[in-house]
Amino acid sequence: MAYMVPDTIPRRATAGERILFESLKDHLPSDYIVYYEPEIRGRRPDFVIIGPDLGLVILEVKDYTKSTLYQVNHDEWTLRNTAGELITTKSPLKQARDNARIIENYLKKDNGLTPVCETGIKTPYKSKRPVAENLSVTGYLVSFECELSYSK
């Protein structure tokens, strides 16, 4: 069971975020830490996961249905809201990529963090199958394919 921060998901979370929170909590090993909406440099990614074999993973969760999606591309998505109006929003892929870059740059500036090798943002991934009906997960992996140590 993963260590969750916070230990329970807030009521304001979407249905998709709730499902993923419980799935990560129940199915990840105990040496994983999962943060729900941590504040990082003025942004709040949906999930940040730290695991010894993956490094750091940033996930964005969207509860859109096929009827909600009007047009999508790598940078922005056009959605149809409940009133039938079209609204444009940043794509979850771009959100996750931008958050991964912010975290990567922040960690690179930490003089106490000593990587034995280079870090880098890896290819984006998308869940191959929905986590639940109408829910998919998009994320970026900030890879630390090396040992990291922290000195005070």
C-alpha positions as CSV (number, residue, x, y, z in Angstrom):
1,M,0.0,0.0,0.0
2,A,1.5,3.4,-1.1
3,Y,2.0,6.2,1.3
4,M,-0.5,8.9,0.4
5,V,-0.3,12.7,1.0
6,P,-2.9,13.6,2.1
7,D,-3.9,10.2,3.5
8,T,-7.5,10.7,2.3
9,I,-8.6,12.5,-0.8
10,P,-10.5,15.8,-0.3
11,R,-14.2,16.0,-1.1
12,R,-13.6,18.5,-3.9
13,A,-11.8,15.8,-6.0
14,T,-13.4,14.7,-9.2
15,A,-14.8,11.1,-9.5
16,G,-11.8,10.2,-11.7
17,E,-9.3,11.5,-9.2
18,R,-11.0,9.6,-6.4
19,I,-10.9,6.3,-8.4
20,L,-7.2,6.8,-9.3
21,F,-6.3,7.8,-5.7
22,E,-7.8,4.6,-4.3
23,S,-6.2,2.5,-7.0
24,L,-2.7,4.0,-6.4
25,K,-3.2,3.6,-2.7
26,D,-4.2,0.0,-2.9
27,H,-2.0,-1.3,-5.7
28,L,1.4,0.5,-5.4
29,P,4.0,-0.9,-3.1
30,S,4.7,0.6,0.3
31,D,7.9,2.3,-0.8
32,Y,6.0,4.6,-3.2
33,I,4.8,8.1,-2.1
34,V,1.8,9.6,-3.9
35,Y,1.0,13.3,-3.6
36,Y,-2.5,14.5,-4.5
37,E,-2.4,18.1,-5.9
38,P,0.8,19.2,-4.3
39,E,1.6,22.9,-4.7
40,I,4.8,23.2,-6.9
41,R,5.9,26.6,-8.0
42,G,2.3,27.9,-8.2
43,R,0.9,24.8,-10.0
44,R,-1.0,21.8,-8.7
45,P,-0.5,18.7,-10.8
46,D,-3.2,16.1,-10.0
47,F,-0.8,13.4,-8.9
48,V,3.0,13.3,-8.3
49,I,4.3,9.8,-7.6
50,I,7.8,9.0,-6.3
51,G,8.9,5.4,-6.6
52,P,12.4,3.8,-6.3
53,D,12.2,2.0,-9.7
54,L,10.3,4.8,-11.7
55,G,11.7,8.0,-10.2
56,L,9.1,10.8,-10.3
57,V,5.9,10.5,-12.3
58,I,3.4,13.4,-12.9
59,L,-0.2,12.5,-13.8
60,E,-3.1,14.5,-15.0
61,V,-6.6,13.0,-14.7
62,K,-9.6,14.1,-16.8
63,D,-13.2,12.9,-16.4
64,Y,-14.2,13.8,-19.9
65,T,-16.6,11.7,-22.0
66,K,-16.6,11.3,-25.8
67,S,-19.5,13.8,-26.0
68,T,-17.5,16.3,-24.0
69,L,-14.5,16.2,-26.4
70,Y,-14.9,18.4,-29.4
71,Q,-11.3,18.8,-30.7
72,V,-8.0,17.7,-29.3
73,N,-4.3,18.3,-30.1
74,H,-1.1,18.2,-28.2
75,D,-1.3,21.7,-26.8
76,E,-5.0,22.3,-26.2
77,W,-8.4,20.7,-26.1
78,T,-11.7,22.1,-27.1
79,L,-14.6,20.8,-24.9
80,R,-18.3,21.2,-24.9
81,N,-19.6,22.1,-21.5
82,T,-23.0,21.2,-20.0
83,A,-24.5,24.3,-21.5
84,G,-23.3,23.3,-25.0
85,E,-20.7,26.0,-25.2
86,L,-17.2,25.3,-26.6
87,I,-14.3,26.1,-24.2
88,T,-10.6,25.7,-24.8
89,T,-8.3,24.3,-22.2
90,K,-4.6,23.2,-22.0
91,S,-4.3,19.5,-22.9
92,P,-3.5,17.2,-20.1
93,L,-0.4,16.1,-22.0
94,K,0.9,19.6,-22.0
95,Q,-0.1,20.1,-18.4
96,A,1.9,17.1,-17.3
97,R,4.9,18.0,-19.5
98,D,5.0,21.5,-18.2
99,N,4.7,20.3,-14.6
100,A,7.5,17.8,-15.2
101,R,9.8,20.5,-16.5
102,I,9.1,22.8,-13.6
103,I,9.9,20.0,-11.1
104,E,13.0,18.9,-13.1
105,N,14.3,22.5,-13.2
106,Y,13.6,23.0,-9.5
107,L,15.5,19.8,-8.6
108,K,18.4,20.7,-10.8
109,K,18.9,24.0,-8.8
110,D,19.0,22.2,-5.4
111,N,22.6,22.3,-4.5
112,G,22.1,19.6,-1.8
113,L,20.8,17.1,-4.4
114,T,23.7,15.3,-6.0
115,P,22.8,13.2,-9.0
116,V,25.3,10.7,-10.1
117,C,24.0,11.0,-13.6
118,E,21.7,13.2,-15.7
119,T,18.0,13.6,-15.3
120,G,15.6,14.0,-18.1
121,I,11.9,14.1,-19.1
122,K,11.0,10.8,-20.8
123,T,8.5,10.2,-23.5
124,P,4.9,10.8,-22.5
125,Y,2.7,7.9,-21.8
126,K,-1.0,7.4,-21.8
127,S,-2.8,4.5,-20.1
128,K,-3.3,1.8,-22.7
129,R,-6.7,1.0,-21.3
130,P,-9.0,3.2,-19.3
131,V,-8.5,3.1,-15.5
132,A,-12.3,3.1,-15.3
133,E,-15.1,4.0,-17.7
134,N,-14.5,7.5,-19.2
135,L,-11.2,7.9,-17.3
136,S,-7.8,7.8,-18.8
137,V,-4.5,9.0,-17.4
138,T,-1.8,11.0,-19.1
139,G,1.5,11.7,-17.6
140,Y,5.2,12.4,-17.9
141,L,8.1,10.6,-16.2
142,V,10.9,12.7,-14.8
143,S,13.6,10.0,-14.8
144,F,16.4,9.7,-12.4
145,E,18.1,6.6,-13.8
146,C,20.8,6.9,-11.1
147,E,21.2,7.2,-7.4
148,L,20.4,10.5,-5.8
149,S,21.7,11.6,-2.4
150,Y,20.9,14.6,-0.4
151,S,23.4,16.4,1.8
152,K,22.6,19.1,4.3
